[in-house]
Amino acid sequence: MDAEIALLHIYKKCVNLFGWNLKAMDETNFETLIDFLTLNDADPNERVINGKVYKRAQGVPEWL
């Protein structure tokens, strides 16, 4: 299996599993995509949505 076929299999898997848009995946940086797919130390209190990092609130804000 050559590298192009392997990459297409990765793209297809991401589209099927995560519902990602293939056009958006084509426009992403390859290194960033591979880093994302192989990331093992993800913080459960952080989520990345549309490229922005959101952190879960830790307790009640002081102003409340």
Stockholm file with secondary structure:
# STOCKHOLM 1.0

chainA/1-64         MDAEIALLHIYKKCVNLFGWNLKAMDETNFETLIDFLTLNDADPNERVINGKVYKRAQGVPEWL
#=GR chainA/1-64 SS CCHHHHHHHHHHHHHHHHCCCHHHHHTSCHHHHHHHHHCCCCCTTEEEETTEEEECCCSCCTTC
#=GC SS_cons        CCHHHHHHHHHHHHHHHHCCCHHHHHTSCHHHHHHHHHCCCCCTTEEEETTEEEECCCSCCTTC
//
